[in-house]
Amino acid sequence: MLHRYLQVLKRFWSTAIAAELEYRVNFVLASFTSLGSLAGSLFGLFLFYQTGYTFDGWSWEEALIVLGVFTTLQGFSATFLAPNLNQIVKQVQEGTLDFVLLKPISSQFWLSARTVSPWGLPDLFFGLIIIVYAGSRLGIPWNAYPLAFIPLLFGFFIVYSLWFILGATSIWFVKIYNVTEVLRGLLEAGRYPMAAYPVAYRFFFTFVVPVAFLTTIPAETLLNRAQLGWILGAGLLAIALLIFSNLFWRFALRFYTSASS
């Protein structure tokens, strides 16, 4: 079963990349856009630190790691999530979801992995560059990076699950583009360490919208100061959200009225 899905995924992505490479200039434009966005983020962070001010317990290089993790997460979203999950609303509107449901494959897998966009790769690349640069300035050993990748992977799953759950609500509320934009706006808080926010906001971005698990926890893991409980919590949250996203999708399909009925 797993081999079958991997073969399907290979065909999905090879076809998508071949189609996207017909517009190679777009990749150059996407790279410049990523650089501009990154420059804006760096400038915003610099404004906090230019007078010697620091977020509580976070030096300039440590805050850079958080920004690098956020940029990497942004690249992941642009490469894998946005091209697929933003289409769920369109599938429901146009009735083409019927064809997805008739395929002998998981509809959630099809909707989540049908295509891939290389235009998010610059963000992934620049994010990793910032992390490695800041890590080298801090003298972080190379063996710390694989460990930090674990909570970062959990963060990928958390973002995917939240986005897919919101996409699934299009079964009831067709026009939910604004809702997904609100989610992306809330995730922007991950540009900075949670220490940058008042206590009430830290609570909100930890237990309501789990932004802390997306950027701060992976950064703290790389800095070797994350508590094991928080890493385990990120893993449990990721698994719980993945399971819930599947259950919620199955529940939503009970209310789906196909275009042919």
Buried (B, 14 or more C-beta within 10 A) or exposed (E): EEEEEEEBBEEBBEEBEEEBEEEEEBBEEBBEBBEEBBEEBBEEBEEBBEEEEBBEEBBBBBBBBBBBBBBBBBBBBBBBBBBBBEBBBEBBEEEEBBEBEEEEEBBBBBBBBBBBBBBBBBBBBBBBBBBBBBBEBBEBEEEBBEBBEBBBBBBBBBBBBBBBBBBBBBBEEEEBEEBBEEBBEBBEBBBBBBBBBEEEEBEBBBEEBBBBBBBBBBBBBBBEEBEEEBBEBBBEBBBEBBEEBBEBBEEBBEEBEEEEE
